[in-house]
């Protein structure tokens, strides 16, 4: 038997695709998305016969959807991030 043959009982070391850095960015993205949805909620009227202008404020129309989109962008970055890449 030659030196180049490996033992057949030896299992290759299994490694996760995502590392700690990926999961950190994923949790940050989830926090942005959750905060966006929390800010988007509410603004309704207690009386169905009365219209409330609070539904059209800056928080619900601009800020909350922007936070959700930023969170989705962070999630895409977290998925595409390669923690094994060496810096030159």
C-alpha positions, -999 to +999 in steps of 0.1 A: +000+000+000+013+035-009+016+065+013-010+084-007-039+062+002-060+075+031-077+053+057-113+046+045-126+049+081-115+085+084-144+109+080-139+144+066-145+172+091-179+186+086-182+223+088-213+246+088-218+269+058-225+299+080-202+311+107-207+333+138-203+365+116-231+354+093-255+347+122-246+381+138-256+399+106-287+377+103-299+387+138-292+424+131-313+421+099-341+404+118-340+431+144-343+458+117-373+440+101-390+435+134-386+471+144-400+482+110-431+461+115-435+473+150-433+509+139-458+502+110-485+489+134-512+510+149-526+543+138-561+531+135-592+547+150-612+532+179-644+544+163-650+529+128-671+559+118-642+584+124-612+586+101-578+590+118-550+609+100-524+592+122-522+564+096-504+587+072-476+600+095-439+598+086-433+568+109-457+545+091-452+558+055-415+564+053-395+552+083-410+517+089-408+505+052-373+518+050-362+499+080-378+467+066-360+471+033-327+478+051-332+447+072-338+426+040-306+441+025-287+431+056-302+396+054-290+392+018-255+405+028-255+379+057-263+351+033-237+361+007-210+369+032-181+344+029-163+342+063-137+319+049-124+345+025-088+356+033-080+393+033-050+402+012 
